[in-house]
Amino acid sequence: MFESTTSAAGVTQVLSLNDLFNYLYKGGLLMSVIMAIYYFGKLRQQLVHTVADIKDLKDDIKGLKKKTSNIIVNITSIKTFLVDKRGMDAGLFTAMSPLNLTPKGQTLLSQSGFDDLYISKPEWFLQEARNRSPGTIAELDDIALEIVTTLFESNELPSFKEIAYKNGVSVDVLVRVCAIYLREQLSPRLFPTSSV
């Protein structure tokens, strides 16, 4: 039983629980409470699922961290292989295609004097490349390497051994640095519509 006093009339009324529900129902309050409980239950259920999803994401991130560390180890192995087996110093080249020189590679190029040699006779280098008929920039990359290698082997670049030695790189690395520079200089002239 529920007891209520109405002060305006000064009469004490005794309401049954059924009367109370009827009163609340007519006012819409009961329906609002029921709907609130229902939606609260749905919200709680969504929160439980969200917490489970977050836990799954955390597990996925842990897995990705392991995979990422494996990738880094593999990249390091490749760099080491290139330095040890092929004589390519990974600090001189960017890890993208086509290879580009890093600031360290630019310094080595400048010390070699090859950039000055190119500037002194750009038409000769252009003609040498055209004589080999490159069809793509990738072919030009190989041709530039051939041109610089030929110059070195014909003793046109006598200081290369000393410069390579002073910089702690092989002559092959120095030749590759110069070939990349040569490709960068020739590609806009041979392939004006391509972007390197």
N, CA, C and O of each residue as an XYZ file, in Angstrom:
784
protein
N       0.837     -1.174      0.000
C       0.000      0.000      0.000
C       0.884      1.239      0.000
O       1.978      1.253      0.563
N       0.386      2.249     -0.633
C       1.092      3.504     -0.735
C       0.202      4.578     -0.158
O      -0.980      4.643     -0.495
N       0.733      5.415      0.695
C      -0.090      6.430      1.330
C       0.361      7.799      0.865
O       1.557      8.082      0.800
N      -0.618      8.658      0.537
C      -0.301      9.988      0.063
C      -1.228     10.977      0.728
O      -2.407     10.687      0.931
N      -0.715     12.131      1.068
C      -1.539     13.167      1.672
C      -1.648     14.310      0.688
O      -0.643     14.807      0.180
N      -2.880     14.725      0.422
C      -3.105     15.858     -0.453
C      -3.337     17.059      0.436
O      -4.339     17.119      1.148
N      -2.438     18.003      0.406
C      -2.508     19.136      1.318
C      -3.587     20.128      0.937
O      -4.103     20.810      1.822
N      -3.956     20.247     -0.319
C      -4.960     21.231     -0.732
C      -6.329     20.889     -0.163
O      -7.059     21.778      0.276
N      -6.678     19.622     -0.169
C      -7.993     19.236      0.330
C      -7.927     18.823      1.779
O      -8.952     18.732      2.455
N      -6.725     18.572      2.260
C      -6.557     18.140      3.633
C      -7.051     16.738      3.859
O      -7.337     16.358      4.995
N      -7.160     15.956      2.800
C      -7.695     14.602      2.900
C      -6.549     13.621      2.690
O      -5.711     13.795      1.806
N      -6.533     12.610      3.507
C      -5.532     11.571      3.350
C      -6.118     10.475      2.496
O      -7.197      9.957      2.782
N      -5.395     10.120      1.432
C      -5.850      9.058      0.549
C      -4.886      7.894      0.641
O      -3.679      8.088      0.787
N      -5.405      6.712      0.557
C      -4.586      5.518      0.532
C      -4.702      4.944     -0.875
O      -5.791      4.603     -1.336
N      -3.557      4.843     -1.548
C      -3.543      4.326     -2.909
C      -2.935      2.935     -2.913
O      -1.968      2.653     -2.205
N      -3.513      2.094     -3.708
C      -2.925      0.771     -3.867
C      -1.795      0.867     -4.882
O      -1.667      1.862     -5.596
N      -0.996     -0.159     -4.934
C       0.100     -0.202     -5.902
C      -0.461     -0.144     -7.318
O       0.134      0.477     -8.199
N      -1.584     -0.779     -7.533
C      -2.240     -0.764     -8.832
C      -2.655      0.656     -9.201
O      -2.496      1.077    -10.346
N      -3.188      1.394     -8.225
C      -3.574      2.785     -8.479
C      -2.339      3.630     -8.835
O      -2.397      4.504     -9.700
N      -1.246      3.352     -8.160
C      -0.015      4.090     -8.440
C       0.445      3.848     -9.880
O       0.794      4.795    -10.585
N       0.447      2.573    -10.322
C       0.836      2.268    -11.701
C      -0.099      2.938    -12.701
O       0.341      3.464    -13.723
N      -1.400      2.910    -12.392
C      -2.363      3.580    -13.278
C      -2.066      5.074    -13.356
O      -2.108      5.675    -14.430
N      -1.774      5.643    -12.237
C      -1.472      7.066    -12.190
C      -0.216      7.372    -13.016
O      -0.201      8.309    -13.813
N       0.838      6.566    -12.813
C       2.081      6.773    -13.550
C       1.892      6.501    -15.037
O       2.440      7.207    -15.884
N       1.106      5.465    -15.346
C       0.882      5.112    -16.740
C       0.169      6.229    -17.482
O       0.526      6.565    -18.611
N      -0.832      6.795    -16.846
C      -1.571      7.880    -17.482
C      -0.665      9.078    -17.726
O      -0.837      9.787    -18.717
N       0.246      9.303    -16.886
C       1.164     10.420    -17.056
C       2.305     10.092    -18.012
O       3.088     10.980    -18.347
N       2.419      8.879    -18.449
C       3.461      8.484    -19.388
C       4.793      8.213    -18.720
O       5.753      7.812    -19.378
N       4.854      8.425    -17.437
C       6.104      8.236    -16.730
C       6.519      6.772    -16.702
O       7.692      6.442    -16.874
N       5.546      5.906    -16.486
C       5.870      4.487    -16.434
C       6.448      4.022    -17.768
O       7.427      3.276    -17.805
N       5.841      4.462    -18.843
C       6.337      4.075    -20.172
C       7.755      4.612    -20.386
O       8.604      3.925    -20.953
N       7.995      5.799    -19.946
C       9.330      6.382    -20.085
C      10.356      5.590    -19.294
O      11.467      5.356    -19.770
N       9.989      5.179    -18.093
C      10.906      4.398    -17.259
C      11.188      3.050    -17.910
O      12.336      2.607    -17.949
N      10.156      2.402    -18.417
C      10.332      1.100    -19.066
C      11.224      1.239    -20.300
O      12.112      0.418    -20.529
N      10.982      2.275    -21.084
C      11.806      2.485    -22.278
C      13.251      2.795    -21.893
O      14.187      2.337    -22.549
N      13.424      3.566    -20.840
C      14.780      3.894    -20.396
C      15.515      2.634    -19.962
O      16.692      2.460    -20.279
N      14.830      1.759    -19.240
C      15.451      0.503    -18.808
C      15.810     -0.349    -20.023
O      16.888     -0.941    -20.077
N      14.907     -0.408    -20.989
C      15.151     -1.186    -22.205
C      16.379     -0.650    -22.956
O      17.270     -1.414    -23.327
N      16.412      0.659    -23.172
C      17.534      1.241    -23.914
C      18.833      1.187    -23.119
O      19.914      1.066    -23.694
N      18.726      1.278    -21.802
C      19.919      1.128    -20.983
C      20.496     -0.280    -21.153
O      21.713     -0.454    -21.219
N      19.627     -1.268    -21.221
C      20.071     -2.649    -21.442
C      20.761     -2.801    -22.791
O      21.791     -3.466    -22.898
N      20.185     -2.180    -23.822
C      20.808     -2.241    -25.153
C      22.161     -1.524    -25.146
O      23.128     -2.009    -25.734
N      22.225     -0.377    -24.486
C      23.473      0.373    -24.398
C      24.536     -0.438    -23.667
O      25.699     -0.462    -24.070
N      24.126     -1.099    -22.593
C      25.064     -1.939    -21.849
C      25.595     -3.055    -22.741
O      26.784     -3.372    -22.713
N      24.704     -3.645    -23.530
C      25.105     -4.714    -24.433
C      26.099     -4.189    -25.476
O      27.080     -4.864    -25.789
N      25.852     -3.002    -26.010
C      26.772     -2.406    -26.978
C      28.130     -2.119    -26.336
O      29.171     -2.318    -26.962
N      28.116     -1.655    -25.102
C      29.367     -1.386    -24.405
C      30.170     -2.664    -24.200
O      31.394     -2.662    -24.334
N      29.488     -3.744    -23.878
C      30.175     -5.028    -23.703
C      30.841     -5.442    -25.014
O      31.985     -5.899    -25.018
N      30.120     -5.280    -26.130
C      30.693     -5.622    -27.439
C      31.858     -4.693    -27.785
O      32.860     -5.137    -28.346
N      31.732     -3.420    -27.457
C      32.798     -2.457    -27.747
C      34.057     -2.799    -26.955
O      35.165     -2.731    -27.487
N      33.889     -3.161    -25.707
C      35.037     -3.551    -24.886
C      35.707     -4.787    -25.487
O      36.935     -4.873    -25.521
N      34.913     -5.731    -25.956
C      35.476     -6.933    -26.586
C      36.221     -6.560    -27.871
O      37.293     -7.098    -28.149
N      35.648     -5.636    -28.653
C      36.315     -5.192    -29.884
C      37.642     -4.506    -29.572
O      38.630     -4.715    -30.277
N      37.670     -3.700    -28.535
C      38.906     -3.017    -28.147
C      39.963     -4.037    -27.737
O      41.138     -3.888    -28.073
N      39.549     -5.064    -27.017
C      40.493     -6.116    -26.626
C      41.050     -6.811    -27.871
O      42.246     -7.092    -27.947
N      40.177     -7.085    -28.845
C      40.632     -7.706    -30.096
C      41.618     -6.798    -30.831
O      42.618     -7.270    -31.371
N      41.332     -5.496    -30.850
C      42.240     -4.551    -31.503
C      43.605     -4.532    -30.819
O      44.640     -4.481    -31.483
N      43.597     -4.572    -29.503
C      44.870     -4.603    -28.777
C      45.670     -5.845    -29.168
O      46.883     -5.772    -29.368
N      44.990     -6.975    -29.274
C      45.675     -8.207    -29.677
C      46.220     -8.083    -31.099
O      47.335     -8.520    -31.385
N      45.421     -7.481    -31.989
C      45.871     -7.285    -33.372
C      47.099     -6.381    -33.420
O      48.032     -6.637    -34.181
N      47.099     -5.333    -32.618
C      48.233     -4.402    -32.592
C      49.488     -5.111    -32.102
O      50.579     -4.887    -32.627
N      49.334     -5.963    -31.100
C      50.491     -6.730    -30.624
C      51.050     -7.600    -31.745
O      52.265     -7.710    -31.910
N      50.150     -8.220    -32.517
C      50.584     -9.046    -33.642
C      51.289     -8.221    -34.705
O      52.290     -8.654    -35.275
N      50.762     -7.029    -34.971
C      51.391     -6.153    -35.963
C      52.771     -5.697    -35.507
O      53.689     -5.581    -36.318
N      52.916     -5.441    -34.225
C      54.229     -5.039    -33.706
C      55.256     -6.131    -33.963
O      56.391     -5.847    -34.344
N      54.855     -7.380    -33.755
C      55.774     -8.490    -34.004
C      56.125     -8.570    -35.483
O      57.287     -8.764    -35.840
N      55.111     -8.418    -36.350
C      55.362     -8.486    -37.788
C      56.237     -7.324    -38.239
O      57.128     -7.502    -39.071
N      55.988     -6.135    -37.695
C      56.778     -4.965    -38.056
C      58.234     -5.157    -37.664
O      59.138     -4.810    -38.423
N      58.458     -5.702    -36.497
C      59.846     -5.917    -36.086
C      60.519     -6.932    -37.002
O      61.715     -6.822    -37.271
N      59.764     -7.922    -37.485
C      60.331     -8.879    -38.446
C      60.680     -8.186    -39.759
O      61.711     -8.482    -40.363
N      59.830     -7.271    -40.200
C      60.095     -6.535    -41.442
C      61.356     -5.694    -41.284
O      62.197     -5.655    -42.182
N      61.486     -5.027    -40.151
C      62.671     -4.198    -39.910
C      63.930     -5.057    -39.916
O      64.956     -4.658    -40.466
N      63.852     -6.226    -39.312
C      65.000     -7.140    -39.315
C      65.341     -7.533    -40.749
O      66.513     -7.582    -41.122
N      64.311     -7.815    -41.553
C      64.557     -8.198    -42.951
C      65.163     -7.054    -43.749
O      66.067     -7.277    -44.553
N      64.683     -5.838    -43.541
C      65.246     -4.679    -44.247
C      66.707     -4.493    -43.849
O      67.560     -4.225    -44.696
N      66.983     -4.633    -42.579
C      68.362     -4.518    -42.111
C      69.231     -5.592    -42.756
O      70.373     -5.332    -43.134
N      68.688     -6.792    -42.877
C      69.441     -7.877    -43.519
C      69.735     -7.548    -44.979
O      70.837     -7.794    -45.468
N      68.746     -6.991    -45.667
C      68.943     -6.624    -47.073
C      70.006     -5.539    -47.186
O      70.891     -5.614    -48.037
N      69.916     -4.528    -46.322
C      70.921     -3.459    -46.353
C      72.311     -4.029    -46.103
O      73.270     -3.674    -46.788
N      72.412     -4.911    -45.122
C      73.705     -5.517    -44.816
C      74.214     -6.309    -46.009
O      75.397     -6.253    -46.342
N      73.316     -7.045    -46.651
C      73.705     -7.811    -47.837
C      74.234     -6.880    -48.923
O      75.271     -7.146    -49.531
N      73.515     -5.792    -49.159
C      73.943     -4.861    -50.202
C      75.306     -4.258    -49.890
O      76.139     -4.094    -50.782
N      75.529     -3.934    -48.635
C      76.811     -3.344    -48.263
C      77.921     -4.381    -48.371
O      78.988     -4.106    -48.918
N      77.662     -5.572    -47.847
C      78.709     -6.593    -47.808
C      78.963     -7.257    -49.158
O      80.113     -7.412    -49.568
N      77.906     -7.644    -49.841
C      78.057     -8.455    -51.051
C      78.138     -7.639    -52.336
O      78.857     -8.010    -53.265
N      77.414     -6.547    -52.391
C      77.360     -5.787    -53.634
C      78.131     -4.477    -53.536
O      78.301     -3.771    -54.530
N      78.592     -4.161    -52.340
C      79.352     -2.936    -52.174
C      78.499     -1.685    -52.204
O      79.015     -0.596    -52.452
N      77.196     -1.817    -51.957
C      76.319     -0.645    -51.977
C      76.068     -0.190    -50.546
O      75.477     -0.920    -49.750
N      76.505      0.982    -50.230
C      76.312      1.530    -48.896
C      74.889      2.067    -48.800
O      74.520      3.002    -49.510
N      74.092      1.467    -47.915
C      72.686      1.852    -47.789
C      72.522      3.294    -47.324
O      71.447      3.869    -47.496
N      73.544      3.887    -46.747
C      73.455      5.280    -46.317
C      73.596      6.276    -47.456
O      73.363      7.470    -47.270
N      73.976      5.794    -48.633
C      74.183      6.689    -49.769
C      72.966      6.787    -50.682
O      72.855      7.720    -51.478
N      72.058      5.827    -50.566
C      70.918      5.760    -51.474
C      69.620      5.722    -50.689
O      69.564      5.192    -49.580
N      68.575      6.293    -51.279
C      67.256      6.190    -50.667
C      66.678      4.824    -50.983
O      67.020      4.210    -51.994
N      65.807      4.359    -50.118
C      65.206      3.038    -50.307
C      63.921      3.156    -51.107
O      62.849      2.794    -50.621
N      64.021      3.654    -52.316
C      62.856      3.760    -53.184
C      63.313      3.598    -54.619
O      64.510      3.592    -54.906
N      62.371      3.470    -55.497
C      62.717      3.284    -56.895
C      62.261      4.500    -57.679
O      61.123      4.933    -57.504
N      63.084      5.060    -58.519
C      64.489      4.712    -58.715
C      65.334      5.192    -57.539
O      64.926      6.056    -56.763
N      66.520      4.605    -57.435
C      67.428      5.019    -56.371
C      67.770      6.494    -56.528
O      67.981      6.981    -57.638
N      67.819      7.182    -55.424
C      68.239      8.585    -55.403
C      69.331      8.726    -54.360
O      69.464      7.893    -53.463
N      70.100      9.773    -54.487
C      71.201      9.987    -53.553
C      70.708     10.648    -52.273
O      69.860     11.540    -52.301
N      71.247     10.199    -51.167
C      71.009     10.852    -49.884
C      72.003     12.013    -49.773
O      72.877     12.150    -50.628
N      71.887     12.840    -48.749
C      72.890     13.900    -48.575
C      74.321     13.348    -48.496
O      75.257     13.969    -49.000
N      74.481     12.198    -47.872
C      75.811     11.575    -47.806
C      76.287     11.188    -49.210
O      77.462     11.347    -49.542
N      75.369     10.681    -50.022
C      75.705     10.342    -51.405
C      76.051     11.581    -52.216
O      76.958     11.551    -53.048
N      75.327     12.674    -51.973
C      75.617     13.941    -52.661
C      77.017     14.440    -52.302
O      77.746     14.943    -53.157
N      77.378     14.295    -51.034
C      78.717     14.715    -50.596
C      79.792     13.888    -51.293
O      80.797     14.425    -51.761
N      79.571     12.588    -51.356
C      80.530     11.709    -52.032
C      80.645     12.080    -53.511
O      81.744     12.107    -54.064
N      79.522     12.361    -54.141
C      79.523     12.783    -55.545
C      80.347     14.056    -55.717
O      81.174     14.154    -56.623
N      80.117     15.011    -54.854
C      80.835     16.281    -54.938
C      82.338     16.078    -54.768
O      83.138     16.687    -55.478
N      82.713     15.220    -53.826
C      84.136     14.953    -53.602
C      84.776     14.247    -54.793
O      85.969     14.404    -55.051
N      83.974     13.473    -55.511
C      84.526     12.731    -56.651
C      84.851     13.646    -57.825
O      85.724     13.332    -58.635
N      84.158     14.769    -57.921
C      84.369     15.682    -59.040
C      83.611     15.273    -60.295
O      83.720     15.930    -61.330
N      82.845     14.190    -60.208
C      82.126     13.728    -61.389
C      81.069     14.736    -61.828
O      80.830     14.905    -63.023
N      80.441     15.400    -60.873
C      79.434     16.398    -61.243
C      80.071     17.530    -62.056
O      79.457     18.047    -62.989
N      81.293     17.910    -61.705
C      82.004     18.936    -62.484
C      82.341     18.425    -63.884
O      82.255     19.165    -64.864
N      82.727     17.146    -63.964
C      83.019     16.549    -65.266
C      81.771     16.570    -66.148
O      81.846     16.891    -67.334
N      80.633     16.228    -65.564
C      79.383     16.247    -66.336
C      79.067     17.670    -66.804
O      78.711     17.884    -67.963
N      79.198     18.622    -65.913
C      78.889     20.020    -66.253
C      79.799     20.520    -67.374
O      79.389     21.342    -68.193
N      81.030     20.021    -67.406
C      81.971     20.484    -68.433
C      81.655     19.925    -69.821
O      82.040     20.526    -70.824
N      80.967     18.794    -69.897
C      80.633     18.245    -71.224
C      79.315     17.460    -71.206
O      79.306     16.250    -71.434
N      78.220     18.145    -70.937
C      76.918     17.455    -70.865
C      76.482     16.858    -72.203
O      75.824     15.818    -72.230
N      76.841     17.504    -73.305
C      76.429     16.990    -74.618
C      77.121     15.670    -74.941
O      76.534     14.796    -75.579
N      78.356     15.531    -74.504
C      79.061     14.274    -74.728
C      78.344     13.136    -73.999
O      78.134     12.065    -74.569
N      77.969     13.372    -72.734
C      77.256     12.350    -71.958
C      75.895     12.041    -72.593
O      75.486     10.882    -72.667
N      75.212     13.071    -73.042
C      73.911     12.875    -73.680
C      74.057     12.015    -74.938
O      73.262     11.104    -75.169
N      75.063     12.305    -75.737
C      75.275     11.537    -76.969
C      75.647     10.087    -76.654
O      75.191      9.166    -77.331
N      76.467      9.891    -75.636
C      76.830      8.525    -75.225
C      75.579      7.731    -74.843
O      75.441      6.561    -75.201
N      74.689      8.367    -74.127
C      73.451      7.684    -73.729
C      72.567      7.427    -74.948
O      72.015      6.337    -75.095
N      72.434      8.416    -75.814
C      71.602      8.243    -77.018
C      72.143      7.124    -77.913
O      71.370      6.388    -78.526
N      73.461      7.001    -77.985
C      74.067      5.942    -78.805
C      73.646      4.550    -78.332
O      73.648      3.600    -79.115
N      73.292      4.431    -77.073
C      72.885      3.130    -76.517
C      71.363      2.952    -76.550
O      70.860      1.910    -76.130
N      70.640      3.931    -77.033
C      69.183      3.894    -77.255
C      68.362      3.412    -76.055
O      67.713      2.369    -76.130
N      68.388      4.154    -74.967
C      67.552      3.729    -73.835
C      66.067      3.916    -74.157
O      65.658      4.956    -74.673
N      65.283      2.909    -73.848
C      63.839      3.001    -74.085
C      63.070      3.411    -72.846
O      61.954      3.923    -72.931
N      63.679      3.179    -71.697
C      63.024      3.507    -70.428
C      64.049      4.122    -69.479
O      65.254      4.089    -69.728
N      63.545      4.673    -68.407
C      64.447      5.236    -67.399
C      65.242      4.113    -66.728
O      66.392      4.313    -66.336
N      64.637      2.946    -66.599
C      65.365      1.805    -66.024
C      66.549      1.430    -66.920
O      67.635      1.122    -66.429
N      66.329      1.458    -68.226
C      67.433      1.186    -69.149
C      68.481      2.292    -69.066
O      69.680      2.025    -69.136
N      68.027      3.526    -68.919
C      68.964      4.640    -68.768
C      69.808      4.466    -67.509
O      70.988      4.819    -67.495
N      69.212      3.927    -66.463
C      69.948      3.668    -65.226
C      71.120      2.723    -65.505
O      72.240      2.964    -65.055
N      70.854      1.653    -66.248
C      71.916      0.700    -66.600
C      72.953      1.340    -67.522
O      74.154      1.109    -67.376
N      72.480      2.141    -68.464
C      73.389      2.799    -69.412
C      74.289      3.798    -68.685
O      75.482      3.887    -68.974
N      73.721      4.542    -67.749
C      74.528      5.497    -66.976
C      75.619      4.756    -66.209
O      76.753      5.227    -66.120
N      75.275      3.605    -65.663
C      76.274      2.799    -64.954
C      77.365      2.328    -65.921
O      78.547      2.334    -65.579
N      76.967      1.923    -67.118
C      77.958      1.505    -68.127
C      78.896      2.656    -68.486
O      80.109      2.468    -68.582
N      78.337      3.836    -68.682
C      79.149      4.996    -69.083
C      80.173      5.332    -68.000
O      81.353      5.521    -68.294
N      79.722      5.405    -66.761
C      80.640      5.761    -65.672
C      81.676      4.656    -65.475
O      82.849      4.942    -65.237
N      81.252      3.401    -65.571
C      82.194      2.284    -65.436
C      83.259      2.345    -66.529
O      84.445      2.147    -66.263
N      82.829      2.618    -67.747
C      83.776      2.727    -68.864
C      84.772      3.858    -68.625
O      85.968      3.703    -68.872
N      84.276      4.990    -68.146
C      85.179      6.109    -67.850
C      86.196      5.727    -66.780
O      87.376      6.058    -66.891
N      85.739      5.035    -65.754
C      86.657      4.626    -64.689
C      87.691      3.631    -65.217
O      88.887      3.765    -64.957
N      87.215      2.639    -65.959
C      88.123      1.603    -66.463
C      89.119      2.150    -67.484
O      90.216      1.610    -67.629
N      88.746      3.214    -68.188
C      89.676      3.813    -69.158
C      90.536      4.896    -68.505
O      91.199      5.676    -69.189
N      90.512      4.931    -67.190
C      91.345      5.838    -66.398
C      90.991      7.314    -66.601
O      91.835      8.189    -66.403
N      89.759      7.585    -66.990
C      89.290      8.969    -67.106
C      88.959      9.551    -65.729
O      88.829     10.765    -65.573
N      88.828      8.682    -64.752
C      88.486      9.109    -63.394
C      89.554      8.570    -62.434
O      89.257      7.712    -61.602
N      90.777      9.060    -62.542
C      91.889      8.471    -61.791
C      91.782      8.634    -60.278
O      92.336      7.828    -59.532
N      91.091      9.644    -59.825
C      91.048      9.883    -58.377
C      89.987      9.037    -57.666
O      89.869      9.104    -56.443
N      89.226      8.253    -58.407
C      88.132      7.489    -57.803
C      88.608      6.532    -56.714
O      87.965      6.424    -55.670
N      89.704      5.847    -56.935
C      90.179      4.883    -55.939
C      90.515      5.582    -54.626
O      90.156      5.106    -53.549
N      91.196      6.698    -54.725
C      91.581      7.440    -53.525
C      90.354      8.009    -52.807
O      90.261      7.942    -51.581
N      89.424      8.562    -53.570
C      88.207      9.132    -52.974
C      87.385      8.037    -52.301
O      86.873      8.226    -51.197
N      87.263      6.901    -52.964
C      86.525      5.777    -52.382
C      87.196      5.331    -51.086
O      86.527      5.099    -50.079
N      88.508      5.214    -51.121
C      89.252      4.778    -49.941
C      89.058      5.757    -48.780
O      88.801      5.340    -47.651
N      89.182      7.052    -49.058
C      89.046      8.070    -48.008
C      87.643      8.079    -47.396
O      87.471      8.441    -46.232
N      86.654      7.683    -48.178
C      85.272      7.695    -47.697
C      84.798      6.337    -47.196
O      83.649      6.188    -46.780
N      85.677      5.360    -47.237
C      85.329      4.042    -46.709
C      84.296      3.298    -47.535
O      83.496      2.528    -47.003
N      84.319      3.534    -48.846
C      83.406      2.815    -49.740
C      84.225      2.160    -50.840
O      85.393      2.489    -51.048
N      83.598      1.238    -51.530
C      84.294      0.611    -52.652
C      84.187      1.507    -53.884
O      83.346      2.404    -53.947
N      85.045      1.249    -54.850
C      84.983      1.994    -56.111
C      83.638      1.731    -56.787
O      83.071      2.626    -57.414
N      83.129      0.509    -56.661
C      81.826      0.186    -57.256
C      80.719      1.081    -56.697
O      79.825      1.510    -57.426
N      80.790      1.353    -55.407
C      79.792      2.234    -54.795
C      79.932      3.643    -55.355
O      78.936      4.284    -55.687
N      81.146      4.117    -55.457
C      81.381      5.455    -56.000
C      80.905      5.545    -57.450
O      80.317      6.548    -57.855
N      81.160      4.507    -58.218
C      80.688      4.471    -59.608
C      79.159      4.503    -59.633
O      78.571      5.198    -60.461
N      78.511      3.760    -58.736
C      77.044      3.737    -58.672
C      76.506      5.120    -58.306
O      75.513      5.569    -58.879
N      77.147      5.791    -57.368
C      76.722      7.144    -56.977
C      76.766      8.070    -58.192
O      75.827      8.826    -58.439
N      77.850      8.006    -58.940
C      77.997      8.866    -60.122
C      76.987      8.486    -61.206
O      76.470      9.355    -61.908
N      76.709      7.198    -61.338
C      75.735      6.741    -62.337
C      74.331      7.233    -61.990
O      73.564      7.594    -62.882
N      73.998      7.249    -60.725
C      72.687      7.767    -60.313
C      72.594      9.251    -60.648
O      71.576      9.723    -61.154
N      73.657      9.972    -60.362
C      73.687     11.397    -60.703
C      73.535     11.590    -62.214
O      72.775     12.448    -62.663
N      74.259     10.788    -62.989
C      74.191     10.902    -64.446
C      72.780     10.603    -64.948
O      72.263     11.309    -65.813
N      72.165      9.565    -64.410
C      70.784      9.248    -64.797
C      69.851     10.414    -64.480
O      68.988     10.764    -65.285
N      70.028     11.010    -63.306
C      69.183     12.146    -62.913
C      69.358     13.330    -63.866
O      68.406     14.064    -64.133
N      70.571     13.510    -64.373
C      70.833     14.624    -65.286
C      70.302     14.345    -66.689
O      69.791     15.243    -67.358
N      70.427     13.101    -67.124
C      70.057     12.765    -68.502
C      68.570     12.457    -68.685
O      68.019     12.695    -69.759
N      67.933     11.943    -67.668
C      66.540     11.508    -67.847
C      65.600     12.632    -68.289
O      64.750     12.380    -69.142
N      65.698     13.857    -67.763
C      64.788     14.899    -68.266
C      65.052     15.259    -69.732
O      64.154     15.710    -70.444
N      66.277     15.057    -70.162
C      66.618     15.396    -71.552
C      66.219     14.276    -72.512
O      65.844     14.536    -73.655
N      66.300     13.041    -72.047
C      65.941     11.909    -72.905
C      64.460     11.542    -72.810
O      63.874     11.043    -73.770
N      63.869     11.789    -71.658
C      62.457     11.458    -71.422
C      61.761     12.673    -70.811
O      61.433     12.662    -69.624
N      61.533     13.708    -71.598
C      61.005     14.959    -71.033
C      59.615     14.835    -70.403
O      59.267     15.645    -69.544
N      58.824     13.860    -70.801
C      57.470     13.747    -70.244
C      57.408     12.827    -69.043
O      56.375     12.764    -68.375
N      58.482     12.112    -68.748
C      58.499     11.199    -67.598
C      58.882     11.961    -66.349
O      59.575     12.977    -66.399
N      58.408     11.437    -65.215
C      58.836     12.020    -63.942
C      59.614     10.973    -63.184
O      59.144      9.850    -63.003
N      60.789     11.331    -62.745
C      61.648     10.405    -62.002
C      61.502     10.711    -60.542
O      62.131     10.060    -59.709
